[in-house]
Amino acid sequence: MAGSPLHDAASSPRRPVRVESPTASAGGGVVPLRHRAAGLALRLVTSAFRRMPGVLAHAVADAASLPLVAATLLHERHVAPLGRGIVRNQRIVFREGLTRRESRRLLFAWARHMTHLFVDFCRMPRLRADALERSVDVQAFREVVPLLEEGRGLICVSGHLGVWELCPHLASLVGIPITMVVRPTGIAPVDSVLTAIRSAGGAKVLTKWGILLPLKRALERGEAVGLLADEDARERPIFAPFLGTLAATTPSVAFLQRVTGATIVVASVHRVGRGRWRCHIWRVIRSQPDSDVERAEREVTAAVNEALSRAILAYPEQWIWGSRRFLTRAPGEQPLPDGLPPRAG
């Protein structure tokens, strides 16, 4: 399958070597002392947040939100002239429909979400299958279990919205065997800590590059795979509307469905209170035979983007507004006089 996304992703020379030992580097040598120190520090911090009372953990998150706002405003001064940043993304999505005051309120709400996001991640292993109903509304996830029983697997798609790390964790706890895809930090001891937390509920973890072939095999076994599809794609992107503006989107989701026939489920988990979350299924996309492969991939990609857009607009403070989602532009596109990309359609 030379030239296909599956072949290119599986053989890409950029993919990192998976590191099993926290004391061995990707090149086979000894991990630098600063990397070990970073891993130890992260282990201590995550353990502390996991063990401390929830009231105290959330209070720390609240206190950290104001320094994050200050740091973000300073960062905006540097990236705004480069055509990036939170405020620019807000303008792209809302155009003139968002006042300066509303923009600042969204920034403060976003910062509070980000600090609580870290706390939620640290405390994720505390969520157990026998006590889920106390803090999580998982009914939406339970309703997709019959789709998995059809035997073709599930492609679970989300984005950097809500508490996305909870998606595979909760899926595992409700009985959905899932393999998630993550971007490694490149620091082996840090990745070891993160992987231990992510796999606490039984989910399998794969690094981001060279994984389409393992994902295809997992789907063929009738399992679920989890991907994030709201990042800027530079390699063979499909330009589809995302929050009202064309965005370079990965073709991997549509490709996986085409070669496996698996059903796509667009899902998210959102915080609805301190230590309380709700699972959502925004769209179910079944595989449809189509002789026009390119058209089918465009339609599937557009459907995924539409569902993710609805999820973000439902909980706008719980999306990563500082991402480079709209960085790559379609060939021949002309920016508007204000420098923003034109609206889709």
Residue frames as qw, qx, qy, qz and C-alpha x, y, z in Angstrom:
[[0.000, 0.887, 0.462, 0.000, 0.00, 0.00, 0.00],
 [0.486, -0.128, 0.048, 0.863, 2.79, 2.37, -0.93],
 [0.020, 0.279, 0.240, 0.930, 1.72, 5.99, -0.98],
 [0.469, -0.632, -0.527, -0.321, -1.28, 5.44, 1.29],
 [0.314, -0.744, 0.277, -0.521, -1.59, 7.10, 4.72],
 [0.929, -0.350, 0.093, -0.080, -1.28, 3.66, 6.27],
 [0.865, 0.226, -0.078, 0.441, 2.05, 2.96, 4.57],
 [0.266, 0.681, -0.191, 0.655, 3.48, 6.43, 5.17],
 [0.506, -0.702, 0.204, -0.457, 2.48, 6.57, 8.84],
 [0.958, -0.276, 0.076, 0.011, 3.77, 3.09, 9.56],
 [0.843, 0.149, 0.034, 0.515, 7.15, 3.68, 7.94],
 [0.083, 0.954, -0.022, 0.288, 7.72, 7.35, 8.73],
 [0.668, 0.180, -0.418, 0.589, 11.32, 8.00, 9.84],
 [0.106, -0.565, 0.216, -0.789, 10.09, 10.75, 12.18],
 [0.769, -0.502, -0.256, -0.302, 8.37, 8.39, 14.57],
 [0.203, -0.695, 0.599, -0.343, 10.11, 8.14, 17.96],
 [0.502, 0.091, -0.855, 0.097, 11.43, 4.89, 19.34],
 [0.685, -0.596, -0.207, -0.365, 9.15, 3.62, 22.09],
 [0.183, 0.474, -0.686, 0.521, 11.00, 3.67, 25.38],
 [0.736, -0.398, -0.528, -0.146, 10.07, 1.02, 27.93],
 [0.665, -0.321, -0.403, 0.541, 12.65, 1.78, 30.60],
 [0.106, -0.981, -0.157, -0.035, 12.54, 5.13, 32.40],
 [0.487, -0.718, 0.316, 0.384, 16.33, 5.07, 32.69],
 [0.560, 0.036, 0.589, 0.581, 17.05, 4.50, 28.99],
 [0.202, 0.570, -0.089, -0.792, 16.94, 7.23, 26.39],
 [0.779, 0.529, 0.142, -0.307, 15.47, 6.90, 22.88],
 [0.485, 0.708, -0.510, -0.053, 18.99, 6.50, 21.54],
 [0.906, -0.040, -0.407, 0.112, 19.79, 3.65, 23.91],
 [0.374, 0.362, -0.492, 0.698, 21.97, 5.70, 26.26],
 [0.291, -0.392, -0.675, 0.553, 21.47, 6.85, 29.82],
 [0.045, -0.858, -0.445, -0.253, 18.72, 9.37, 30.46],
 [0.243, 0.495, -0.235, 0.801, 20.08, 12.84, 31.28],
 [0.232, -0.226, -0.691, 0.647, 19.83, 13.85, 34.92],
 [0.244, 0.115, 0.088, -0.959, 17.49, 16.74, 34.09],
 [0.570, -0.087, -0.583, -0.572, 15.09, 14.30, 32.45],
 [0.491, -0.225, -0.810, 0.229, 15.10, 12.05, 35.50],
 [0.069, -0.186, -0.455, 0.868, 14.51, 15.08, 37.70],
 [0.410, 0.014, -0.223, -0.884, 11.57, 16.15, 35.52],
 [0.602, -0.158, -0.729, -0.286, 10.07, 12.68, 35.74],
 [0.381, -0.227, -0.733, 0.516, 10.49, 12.53, 39.50],
 [0.103, 0.121, 0.229, -0.960, 8.97, 15.99, 39.95],
 [0.529, -0.059, -0.410, -0.741, 5.96, 15.08, 37.81],
 [0.560, -0.188, -0.807, 0.009, 5.52, 11.82, 39.69],
 [0.226, -0.213, -0.618, 0.722, 5.51, 13.66, 43.03],
 [0.257, 0.094, 0.022, -0.962, 3.11, 16.36, 41.86],
 [0.583, -0.090, -0.565, -0.577, 0.61, 13.98, 40.25],
 [0.504, -0.207, -0.809, 0.222, 0.73, 11.70, 43.28],
 [0.069, -0.154, -0.471, 0.866, 0.14, 14.62, 45.61],
 [0.431, 0.044, -0.141, -0.890, -2.94, 15.81, 43.69],
 [0.600, -0.106, -0.724, -0.322, -4.26, 12.27, 43.50],
 [0.474, -0.217, -0.764, 0.379, -3.97, 11.72, 47.25],
 [0.003, -0.052, -0.354, 0.934, -5.07, 15.09, 48.64],
 [0.274, 0.544, 0.691, -0.390, -8.73, 15.84, 49.39],
 [0.361, 0.555, 0.568, 0.489, -10.71, 17.01, 46.39],
 [0.099, -0.960, -0.257, 0.056, -11.61, 20.32, 48.03],
 [0.426, -0.709, 0.281, 0.487, -7.93, 21.17, 48.46],
 [0.525, 0.051, 0.614, 0.587, -6.98, 20.04, 44.94],
 [0.230, 0.743, 0.520, 0.353, -9.68, 22.20, 43.35],
 [0.239, -0.940, -0.084, 0.228, -8.71, 25.17, 45.54],
 [0.498, -0.435, 0.435, 0.611, -5.14, 24.92, 44.25],
 [0.407, 0.379, 0.637, 0.534, -6.49, 24.82, 40.69],
 [0.022, 0.924, 0.374, 0.071, -8.55, 27.95, 41.33],
 [0.373, -0.825, 0.134, 0.403, -5.53, 29.76, 42.74],
 [0.522, -0.209, 0.553, 0.615, -3.39, 28.81, 39.75],
 [0.436, 0.662, 0.564, 0.232, -5.85, 30.16, 37.18],
 [0.024, 0.984, 0.052, -0.172, -4.98, 33.84, 37.70],
 [0.357, -0.614, 0.534, 0.459, -1.22, 33.35, 37.16],
 [0.522, 0.210, 0.732, 0.384, -2.10, 31.40, 34.02],
 [0.287, 0.881, 0.375, 0.021, -4.18, 34.32, 32.75],
 [0.153, -0.906, 0.233, 0.318, -1.26, 36.69, 33.34],
 [0.468, -0.326, 0.692, 0.442, 1.20, 34.38, 31.59],
 [0.496, 0.492, 0.676, 0.237, -1.22, 33.95, 28.68],
 [0.178, 0.960, 0.177, -0.121, -1.64, 37.70, 28.21],
 [0.257, -0.745, 0.471, 0.397, 2.13, 38.11, 28.10],
 [0.514, -0.013, 0.776, 0.367, 2.38, 35.28, 25.60],
 [0.436, 0.742, 0.510, 0.005, -0.31, 36.88, 23.45],
 [0.026, 0.918, -0.159, -0.362, 1.90, 39.95, 22.98],
 [0.280, -0.481, 0.720, 0.414, 4.54, 37.78, 21.33],
 [0.375, 0.170, 0.873, 0.261, 2.34, 35.56, 19.16],
 [0.358, 0.752, 0.425, -0.355, -0.32, 38.06, 18.06],
 [0.179, 0.755, -0.347, -0.526, 2.05, 39.80, 15.58],
 [0.103, -0.272, 0.903, 0.318, 2.74, 36.34, 14.10],
 [0.596, 0.004, -0.415, -0.687, -0.93, 35.73, 13.43],
 [0.539, -0.142, -0.827, 0.074, -1.44, 33.23, 16.24],
 [0.002, -0.105, 0.588, -0.802, -2.86, 33.09, 19.72],
 [0.062, 0.422, 0.849, -0.313, -6.05, 32.78, 21.71],
 [0.229, 0.600, 0.213, -0.736, -7.55, 36.13, 20.75],
 [0.247, 0.355, -0.595, -0.677, -7.00, 35.53, 17.05],
 [0.113, -0.133, -0.973, -0.150, -8.69, 32.13, 17.24],
 [0.131, 0.528, 0.652, -0.528, -11.61, 33.70, 19.07],
 [0.269, 0.558, -0.121, -0.776, -11.94, 36.25, 16.27],
 [0.181, 0.175, -0.834, -0.490, -11.78, 33.52, 13.62],
 [0.067, -0.307, -0.947, 0.063, -14.57, 31.56, 15.29],
 [0.009, 0.686, 0.610, -0.397, -16.85, 34.36, 16.52],
 [0.323, 0.529, 0.319, 0.717, -15.80, 37.18, 14.14],
 [0.044, -0.391, 0.125, -0.911, -17.49, 40.37, 15.31],
 [0.647, -0.491, -0.438, -0.384, -19.94, 38.51, 17.52],
 [0.737, -0.402, -0.379, 0.390, -17.61, 38.57, 20.52],
 [0.055, -0.963, 0.060, -0.257, -16.96, 41.81, 22.37],
 [0.340, 0.556, -0.595, 0.470, -13.64, 42.58, 24.05],
 [0.473, -0.412, 0.508, -0.590, -15.25, 42.07, 27.45],
 [0.952, 0.021, 0.094, -0.291, -16.68, 38.71, 26.39],
 [0.733, 0.480, -0.442, 0.194, -13.29, 37.71, 25.03],
 [0.035, 0.524, -0.648, 0.552, -11.65, 38.38, 28.39],
 [0.722, -0.237, 0.380, -0.527, -14.38, 36.50, 30.23],
 [0.957, 0.228, -0.143, -0.109, -13.83, 33.53, 27.94],
 [0.472, 0.558, -0.574, 0.369, -10.09, 33.77, 28.59],
 [0.304, -0.446, 0.612, -0.578, -10.60, 33.65, 32.37],
 [0.886, -0.039, 0.226, -0.403, -13.02, 30.72, 32.08],
 [0.838, 0.424, -0.340, 0.052, -10.56, 28.91, 29.79],
 [0.203, 0.567, -0.655, 0.456, -7.68, 29.43, 32.24],
 [0.583, -0.308, 0.524, -0.540, -9.76, 28.04, 35.08],
 [0.955, 0.175, -0.002, -0.240, -10.62, 25.02, 32.95],
 [0.647, 0.541, -0.501, 0.194, -6.96, 24.42, 32.12],
 [0.069, -0.497, 0.703, -0.504, -5.82, 24.38, 35.73],
 [0.749, -0.103, 0.448, -0.477, -8.67, 22.07, 36.72],
 [0.855, 0.397, -0.278, -0.183, -7.85, 19.93, 33.69],
 [0.362, 0.500, -0.727, 0.300, -4.46, 19.11, 35.17],
 [0.397, -0.261, 0.667, -0.574, -6.03, 18.24, 38.52],
 [0.870, 0.157, 0.117, -0.453, -8.63, 16.04, 36.81],
 [0.727, 0.463, -0.506, -0.009, -5.87, 14.21, 34.98],
 [0.088, 0.448, -0.774, 0.439, -3.86, 13.59, 38.14],
 [0.488, -0.090, 0.635, -0.592, -6.92, 12.25, 39.95],
 [0.683, 0.229, -0.425, -0.548, -8.14, 10.13, 37.04],
 [0.416, 0.128, -0.898, 0.071, -6.92, 6.79, 38.53],
 [0.226, 0.014, 0.677, -0.700, -9.31, 7.39, 41.46],
 [0.683, 0.182, -0.066, -0.704, -12.26, 6.77, 39.13],
 [0.198, -0.131, 0.971, -0.005, -13.24, 3.11, 39.43],
 [0.307, -0.160, -0.740, -0.576, -15.86, 1.10, 37.54],
 [0.341, -0.449, -0.816, 0.128, -17.81, 0.24, 40.70],
 [0.175, -0.651, -0.414, 0.612, -18.28, 3.88, 41.71],
 [0.260, 0.182, 0.410, 0.855, -18.58, 5.77, 38.41],
 [0.121, -0.693, -0.598, -0.384, -22.19, 6.84, 38.84],
 [0.410, -0.698, -0.348, 0.473, -21.27, 8.97, 41.86],
 [0.207, -0.659, 0.135, 0.711, -19.35, 11.49, 39.77],
 [0.001, -0.260, 0.638, 0.725, -19.77, 10.69, 36.06],
 [0.717, 0.411, 0.287, -0.484, -22.80, 10.49, 33.77],
 [0.178, -0.357, 0.817, 0.416, -21.57, 7.68, 31.49],
 [0.661, 0.394, 0.558, -0.311, -24.92, 6.76, 29.95],
 [0.532, 0.745, -0.202, -0.349, -23.88, 8.06, 26.51],
 [0.095, 0.555, -0.819, -0.111, -20.81, 5.80, 26.49],
 [0.470, 0.006, 0.855, -0.218, -22.82, 2.77, 27.60],
 [0.665, 0.546, 0.286, -0.422, -25.15, 3.31, 24.65],
 [0.475, 0.686, -0.476, -0.278, -22.36, 2.75, 22.11],
 [0.427, -0.344, 0.835, -0.048, -21.38, -0.65, 23.51],
 [0.769, 0.355, 0.510, -0.152, -23.85, -2.37, 21.13],
 [0.518, 0.809, -0.226, -0.165, -22.02, -0.75, 18.21],
 [0.084, -0.631, 0.771, 0.006, -18.83, -2.45, 19.35],
 [0.637, -0.034, 0.749, -0.182, -20.62, -5.77, 19.49],
 [0.738, 0.604, 0.022, -0.301, -21.18, -5.58, 15.73],
 [0.898, -0.107, 0.305, 0.300, -17.58, -6.76, 15.40],
 [0.604, 0.645, 0.099, 0.457, -16.02, -4.10, 13.17],
 [0.512, -0.159, -0.246, 0.808, -14.54, -2.01, 15.92],
 [0.030, -0.941, -0.334, 0.054, -15.12, 1.63, 16.83],
 [0.471, 0.309, -0.044, 0.825, -13.14, 4.70, 15.81],
 [0.313, -0.818, -0.417, 0.244, -13.65, 7.03, 18.78],
 [0.411, 0.448, 0.077, 0.790, -12.83, 10.59, 17.74],
 [0.306, -0.854, -0.324, 0.267, -12.50, 13.55, 20.07],
 [0.396, 0.721, -0.080, 0.563, -10.42, 16.71, 20.28],
 [0.376, 0.027, -0.489, 0.786, -8.61, 18.88, 22.79],
 [0.388, -0.431, -0.112, -0.807, -11.93, 19.76, 24.38],
 [0.813, -0.482, -0.108, -0.309, -13.44, 19.00, 27.72],
 [0.495, -0.591, 0.636, -0.042, -11.38, 16.56, 29.79],
 [0.739, 0.442, -0.404, -0.310, -10.21, 14.57, 26.78],
 [0.157, 0.400, -0.883, 0.188, -7.92, 12.30, 28.79],
 [0.512, -0.019, 0.667, -0.541, -11.02, 10.91, 30.49],
 [0.730, 0.322, -0.227, -0.559, -12.51, 9.64, 27.21],
 [0.643, 0.251, -0.721, -0.055, -10.46, 6.42, 26.87],
 [0.003, -0.192, 0.804, -0.563, -10.31, 5.97, 30.65],
 [0.566, 0.108, 0.416, -0.703, -14.10, 5.99, 31.01],
 [0.741, 0.309, -0.404, -0.439, -14.57, 3.94, 27.85],
 [0.403, 0.255, -0.862, 0.169, -12.40, 1.22, 29.39],
 [0.179, -0.059, 0.732, -0.655, -14.33, 1.33, 32.65],
 [0.682, 0.218, 0.219, -0.663, -17.68, 0.79, 30.91],
 [0.789, 0.045, 0.613, 0.008, -16.33, -2.24, 29.06],
 [0.655, 0.754, -0.012, -0.036, -14.98, -0.84, 25.79],
 [0.769, -0.269, 0.252, 0.522, -11.43, -2.12, 25.08],
 [0.338, 0.939, 0.067, 0.028, -9.67, 0.89, 23.62],
 [0.712, -0.068, 0.100, 0.692, -6.26, 1.88, 22.32],
 [0.040, 0.966, 0.141, -0.212, -5.48, 5.59, 22.50],
 [0.668, 0.431, 0.042, 0.605, -2.98, 7.63, 20.51],
 [0.352, -0.892, -0.079, 0.273, -0.81, 10.20, 22.33],
 [0.473, 0.780, -0.235, 0.335, 2.01, 12.56, 21.43],
 [0.801, -0.317, -0.260, 0.437, 5.12, 11.66, 23.47],
 [0.184, -0.971, 0.063, 0.137, 7.09, 14.41, 25.20],
 [0.651, 0.603, -0.366, 0.279, 10.44, 12.86, 24.26],
 [0.117, -0.565, 0.647, -0.499, 11.42, 12.71, 27.93],
 [0.546, -0.033, -0.831, -0.097, 11.28, 9.03, 28.89],
 [0.170, -0.177, -0.781, 0.575, 10.66, 9.41, 32.65],
 [0.335, 0.198, 0.161, -0.907, 7.91, 11.97, 32.02],
 [0.596, 0.097, -0.541, -0.585, 6.25, 9.75, 29.42],
 [0.375, -0.051, -0.909, 0.177, 6.44, 6.85, 31.88],
 [0.087, 0.229, 0.601, -0.761, 4.44, 8.80, 34.47],
 [0.468, 0.241, -0.107, -0.843, 1.88, 9.98, 31.92],
 [0.535, 0.089, -0.759, -0.361, 1.43, 6.50, 30.48],
 [0.190, -0.117, -0.892, 0.393, 0.88, 5.01, 33.94],
 [0.278, 0.298, 0.409, -0.817, -1.96, 7.47, 34.58],
 [0.512, 0.280, -0.351, -0.732, -3.49, 7.07, 31.12],
 [0.551, 0.080, -0.802, -0.217, -3.51, 3.28, 31.33],
 [0.179, -0.161, 0.739, -0.629, -4.82, 3.11, 34.92],
 [0.685, 0.161, 0.310, -0.639, -8.29, 2.14, 33.69],
 [0.749, 0.092, 0.651, 0.081, -7.07, -0.49, 31.23],
 [0.564, 0.809, 0.008, -0.163, -6.63, 1.58, 28.06],
 [0.806, 0.003, 0.243, 0.539, -3.66, 0.82, 25.82],
 [0.007, -0.910, 0.087, 0.405, -1.34, 3.68, 24.82],
 [0.759, 0.296, 0.303, 0.494, 0.44, 4.16, 21.48],
 [0.238, -0.526, 0.112, 0.809, 2.73, 7.01, 20.50],
 [0.430, 0.677, 0.147, -0.579, 1.55, 9.31, 17.73],
 [0.376, 0.631, -0.511, -0.447, 3.74, 8.37, 14.77],
 [0.295, 0.283, -0.894, -0.184, 3.66, 5.12, 12.86],
 [0.304, 0.025, 0.807, -0.506, 0.47, 3.85, 14.46],
 [0.644, 0.218, -0.137, -0.721, -2.15, 3.51, 11.71],
 [0.576, 0.167, -0.782, -0.169, -1.20, -0.11, 11.08],
 [0.134, -0.052, -0.867, 0.478, -1.54, -1.09, 14.79],
 [0.404, 0.201, 0.318, -0.834, -4.84, 0.82, 14.92],
 [0.636, 0.210, -0.474, -0.572, -6.10, -1.04, 11.86],
 [0.443, 0.063, -0.890, 0.085, -5.25, -4.35, 13.52],
 [0.098, 0.110, 0.694, -0.705, -7.03, -3.32, 16.74],
 [0.560, 0.227, 0.019, -0.797, -10.17, -2.48, 14.75],
 [0.614, 0.185, -0.688, -0.340, -9.97, -5.81, 12.94],
 [0.255, -0.030, -0.897, 0.359, -10.00, -7.47, 16.36],
 [0.334, -0.658, -0.607, -0.295, -13.28, -5.68, 17.10],
 [0.442, -0.465, -0.384, 0.664, -11.76, -3.21, 19.58],
 [0.100, 0.968, 0.228, 0.019, -12.00, 0.57, 19.79],
 [0.599, 0.075, -0.020, 0.797, -9.32, 3.12, 18.98],
 [0.124, -0.903, -0.314, 0.264, -9.20, 6.71, 20.18],
 [0.520, 0.222, 0.177, 0.806, -7.84, 9.67, 18.23],
 [0.032, -0.735, -0.229, 0.638, -7.85, 13.45, 18.55],
 [0.500, 0.436, 0.549, 0.509, -8.80, 15.13, 15.28],
 [0.039, 0.967, 0.250, -0.018, -8.73, 18.87, 15.98],
 [0.490, -0.577, 0.274, 0.594, -5.05, 19.56, 15.27],
 [0.382, 0.779, -0.263, -0.422, -3.63, 21.40, 12.27],
 [0.864, 0.054, 0.461, 0.196, -2.66, 18.81, 9.63],
 [0.058, 0.764, -0.391, -0.510, 0.20, 19.60, 7.27],
 [0.126, -0.234, 0.893, 0.363, 0.57, 16.29, 5.44],
 [0.149, -0.238, -0.827, -0.487, -2.12, 15.60, 2.81],
 [0.177, 0.244, 0.584, -0.754, -4.77, 17.59, 4.71],
 [0.018, 0.572, 0.733, 0.369, -8.43, 17.69, 3.86],
 [0.020, -0.046, 0.166, -0.985, -9.77, 21.24, 4.11],
 [0.291, -0.536, -0.763, -0.216, -13.17, 21.01, 5.77],
 [0.254, -0.701, -0.014, -0.666, -15.25, 23.52, 7.76],
 [0.576, -0.267, -0.627, 0.452, -14.34, 23.65, 11.43],
 [0.189, -0.629, -0.406, 0.636, -16.13, 26.17, 13.63],
 [0.336, 0.865, 0.265, -0.263, -17.22, 27.98, 10.47],
 [0.163, 0.840, -0.439, -0.274, -13.79, 28.27, 8.82],
 [0.898, 0.324, -0.297, 0.021, -11.92, 25.86, 6.57],
 [0.447, -0.713, 0.536, -0.072, -9.26, 24.00, 8.55],
 [0.488, 0.447, -0.744, -0.091, -6.56, 21.55, 7.49],
 [0.787, -0.297, 0.347, -0.415, -7.79, 18.24, 8.90],
 [0.217, -0.366, 0.897, 0.121, -6.12, 14.85, 9.05],
 [0.694, 0.148, -0.441, -0.550, -7.48, 12.24, 6.61],
 [0.110, 0.248, -0.941, 0.201, -6.54, 9.41, 9.01],
 [0.468, 0.125, 0.642, -0.595, -10.01, 9.02, 10.55],
 [0.730, 0.444, -0.024, -0.519, -11.76, 8.70, 7.19],
 [0.448, 0.490, -0.735, -0.138, -8.98, 6.45, 5.91],
 [0.132, -0.170, 0.917, -0.336, -9.26, 4.07, 8.84],
 [0.627, 0.275, 0.467, -0.560, -12.99, 3.79, 8.33],
 [0.656, 0.531, -0.314, -0.435, -12.55, 3.11, 4.61],
 [0.408, 0.415, -0.813, -0.018, -10.07, 0.28, 5.09],
 [0.004, -0.048, 0.917, -0.397, -11.83, -1.35, 8.06],
 [0.372, -0.440, -0.644, -0.503, -15.52, -0.50, 7.77],
 [0.315, -0.321, -0.672, 0.588, -15.54, 0.54, 11.45],
 [0.120, -0.860, -0.442, -0.226, -18.15, 2.95, 12.79],
 [0.299, 0.306, -0.253, 0.868, -16.94, 6.41, 13.83],
 [0.396, -0.764, -0.504, 0.068, -18.17, 7.82, 17.13],
 [0.212, 0.553, -0.165, 0.789, -17.47, 11.49, 17.89],
 [0.639, -0.596, -0.477, 0.094, -17.30, 11.71, 21.68],
 [0.176, 0.556, -0.353, 0.732, -16.22, 13.98, 24.50],
 [0.543, -0.522, -0.589, 0.294, -16.23, 14.22, 28.28],
 [0.063, 0.647, -0.021, 0.760, -16.97, 17.62, 29.81],
 [0.240, -0.132, -0.658, 0.701, -16.69, 18.93, 33.34],
 [0.287, -0.635, -0.473, -0.538, -20.06, 19.93, 34.76],
 [0.550, -0.799, 0.022, -0.242, -18.90, 20.65, 38.30],
 [0.089, -0.690, 0.691, -0.195, -16.03, 20.08, 40.70],
 [0.226, -0.219, 0.945, -0.088, -15.19, 16.43, 40.35],
 [0.607, 0.416, 0.606, -0.302, -18.23, 15.82, 38.14],
 [0.005, 0.329, -0.637, -0.697, -18.27, 15.02, 34.42],
 [0.724, 0.404, 0.380, -0.409, -20.71, 14.10, 31.66],
 [0.404, -0.095, 0.761, 0.499, -20.03, 11.90, 28.61],
 [0.507, 0.605, 0.075, -0.610, -21.37, 12.98, 25.22],
 [0.522, 0.140, 0.715, 0.443, -21.80, 11.29, 21.85],
 [0.173, 0.572, -0.033, -0.801, -22.09, 14.04, 19.26],
 [0.665, 0.473, -0.278, -0.507, -22.37, 11.91, 16.13],
 [0.701, -0.112, 0.699, 0.086, -22.26, 8.33, 14.91],
 [0.442, 0.636, -0.391, -0.497, -20.93, 7.91, 11.35],
 [0.851, 0.008, 0.525, -0.008, -21.38, 4.49, 9.79],
 [0.254, -0.327, 0.679, 0.606, -19.28, 3.27, 6.90],
 [0.657, 0.588, 0.271, -0.385, -20.97, 3.72, 3.53],
 [0.663, 0.064, 0.551, 0.502, -19.61, 2.02, 0.39],
 [0.295, 0.890, 0.037, -0.346, -18.70, 4.69, -2.17],
 [0.834, 0.330, 0.202, 0.393, -16.82, 4.25, -5.42],
 [0.263, 0.810, -0.106, 0.514, -15.57, 7.84, -5.19],
 [0.713, -0.269, -0.430, 0.485, -12.93, 7.47, -2.45],
 [0.270, 0.139, -0.148, 0.941, -11.93, 11.13, -2.31],
 [0.378, -0.461, -0.226, -0.770, -15.51, 12.33, -2.03],
 [0.760, -0.453, -0.462, -0.061, -16.26, 9.82, 0.72],
 [0.616, -0.162, -0.364, 0.679, -13.21, 10.90, 2.73],
 [0.035, 0.282, -0.011, 0.959, -14.16, 14.57, 2.37],
 [0.553, -0.492, -0.336, -0.582, -17.71, 13.89, 3.54],
 [0.773, -0.389, -0.455, 0.207, -16.59, 11.85, 6.56],
 [0.469, -0.002, -0.257, 0.845, -14.00, 14.47, 7.53],
 [0.175, -0.381, -0.116, -0.900, -16.58, 17.25, 7.23],
 [0.683, -0.501, -0.425, -0.321, -19.02, 15.27, 9.39],
 [0.705, -0.275, -0.419, 0.502, -16.39, 14.76, 12.11],
 [0.252, 0.131, -0.118, 0.952, -15.49, 18.47, 12.07],
 [0.377, -0.484, -0.288, -0.736, -19.15, 19.45, 12.29],
 [0.745, -0.493, -0.448, -0.028, -19.68, 17.28, 15.35],
 [0.606, -0.174, -0.308, 0.713, -16.54, 18.56, 17.08],
 [0.047, 0.328, 0.066, 0.941, -17.61, 22.13, 16.31],
 [0.555, -0.573, -0.349, -0.492, -20.95, 21.58, 18.04],
 [0.765, -0.390, -0.407, 0.311, -19.16, 20.15, 21.06],
 [0.441, 0.028, -0.170, 0.881, -16.84, 23.16, 21.31],
 [0.168, -0.411, -0.161, -0.881, -19.65, 25.69, 20.97],
 [0.669, -0.548, -0.450, -0.224, -21.63, 23.87, 23.66],
 [0.698, -0.640, -0.068, 0.315, -18.69, 24.23, 26.10],
 [0.494, 0.808, -0.098, 0.306, -16.57, 27.05, 24.59],
 [0.268, -0.842, 0.427, -0.192, -14.41, 27.52, 27.69],
 [0.786, -0.320, 0.528, 0.009, -13.31, 23.89, 27.52],
 [0.833, 0.500, 0.101, 0.214, -11.37, 23.98, 24.24],
 [0.627, -0.350, 0.150, 0.680, -7.68, 24.70, 23.68],
 [0.315, 0.919, 0.208, -0.119, -8.09, 28.17, 22.19],
 [0.146, -0.828, 0.423, 0.337, -4.36, 28.73, 21.85],
 [0.752, 0.032, 0.600, 0.271, -3.88, 25.87, 19.37],
 [0.003, 0.429, -0.482, -0.764, -2.68, 26.41, 15.80],
 [0.559, 0.367, 0.731, -0.135, -5.87, 24.93, 14.40],
 [0.510, 0.813, 0.260, -0.107, -6.18, 27.46, 11.58],
 [0.338, -0.662, 0.417, 0.523, -2.49, 27.80, 10.75],
 [0.308, -0.047, 0.770, 0.556, -2.33, 25.87, 7.46],
 [0.448, 0.527, 0.161, -0.704, -4.44, 27.53, 4.78],
 [0.759, 0.406, 0.507, 0.051, -5.90, 26.15, 1.57],
 [0.446, -0.050, 0.435, 0.781, -3.93, 26.83, -1.62],
 [0.089, 0.419, 0.481, 0.764, -5.05, 30.03, -3.29],
 [0.287, -0.770, -0.561, 0.103, -7.05, 31.28, -0.32],
 [0.213, 0.515, -0.050, 0.829, -7.04, 35.04, 0.11],
 [0.265, -0.373, -0.641, 0.617, -7.30, 36.51, 3.64],
 [0.013, -0.877, -0.465, -0.117, -9.90, 39.12, 4.42],
 [0.202, 0.788, -0.115, 0.569, -8.88, 42.78, 4.85],
 [0.532, -0.748, 0.250, -0.309, -8.64, 42.25, 8.62],
 [0.091, 0.563, -0.817, 0.080, -6.16, 39.41, 8.09],
 [0.626, -0.067, 0.694, -0.350, -8.56, 36.64, 9.07],
 [0.095, 0.012, 0.902, 0.422, -9.28, 33.67, 6.81],
 [0.473, -0.097, -0.275, -0.831, -12.67, 33.81, 5.05],
 [0.656, -0.054, 0.559, -0.504, -15.64, 31.96, 6.43],
 [0.265, 0.002, 0.929, 0.258, -16.28, 28.53, 4.95],
 [0.240, 0.563, 0.776, 0.155, -18.77, 28.70, 2.09]]
